[in-house]
Amino acid sequence: VLQPEEKKTVAYHEAGHAVAGWFLEHADPLLKVSIIPRGKGLGYAQYLPKEQYLYTKEQLLDRMCMTLGGRVSEEIFFGRITTGAQDDLKKVTQSAYAQ
């Protein structure tokens, strides 16, 4: 069970993904955001990706920005970054190497 402060951090983290995606031209449409823990994840932002196999550099960079939105939100609102952003860093690193 998450402590209230942890729940708040997860909520701001997931909101960071959603807000970042809202302002990015190439981000997939947002379906929902949840802070209900499932499996390893403490929360998630779910998107509706279109069926696509080839991506432009701009599309990949927007996805990377959206992925880092949660981490940025933690830094802005709490002045610190938690281990909840580890998986996001892993995804962004893999995406960067794929370019």
N, C-alpha and C positions, 0 to 999 in steps of 0.2 A: 504494500500500500504506500503510495506516494505521500510525502509530507506536504502540507499546504504550500510551502515555499518552492518545493520541487515541481509541484503541479503548475504553479505560476510560471516558473521558468520554462517548462514544456509548452505551456500555452503561448507564451511570447515567442518561443523558438518556432513553433508551427505557424503562428501568425506571420512571422518574418518571411517564411517561404511564400505564403499566400500573397502578401503585400508586394514582395519583390516580383513575383510572377505577374501581378496585375499591371505593373508598369513596363514590362519587357515585351517588345514587339513579337518575338518568336516563342514565347512561353505557351505551353499547352493550356487549354481552359481548365480551371479549377473545378473539381467535382465536390469535394468536401474536405474538412479539416477535423481531426479528432485528437483529443488528449486522453483517450482511453487506452491504457497499455495493452499491447498485443504482442505476444512473442518477445523478441528482444527489444522492440521499439516501444518507447513510452508515449508516442503519438505519431501522427502522420498527416501529410497533406496529399490528397489523392487527386490526380489529374486525368483528363481525357485525351490521351495522345492520339494524334491521327495516325493512320497506317502509313508509315513512311520508312524507307530503307536507306536513303541517302540524305545527309544533312550538310548544310552549308556551315562555314566557320561561324557566321553570325548566329545561327541557330544553336550551335554547340556552346558558344560563349554565353548566350542568354540562359541556356539550361544550367550552365555552371554558376552563373550569378544567382539564379533562383535557388539552386541547391545551397549556396552559401548564405542565403537570406536569413535563415534561422540563426546561424552563428553571429551574423552582424547584429541581429535583433538582440541577442543576449548581451553583446558588447555594449550596445547603445543604452539599453534599459537597466542593465545590472552592473555594467563596468567589468564584467568577467565573462569568460567562455567556459562552459562545462564540458564534460566528457560526452554529453548527449550529441555533440556536433562531430564526433569521431567518424561515424558512418558517412556523414556528408562530405568530410574531407577525403575519405576513401573514394567515393563516387567521383568527386571533382578531379582527383589525381588520375583515376582511370580514364576519365574523359579527356584530360589534357594529353595523356600519352597516346590516346587514340587519334589525336589530330596529327 
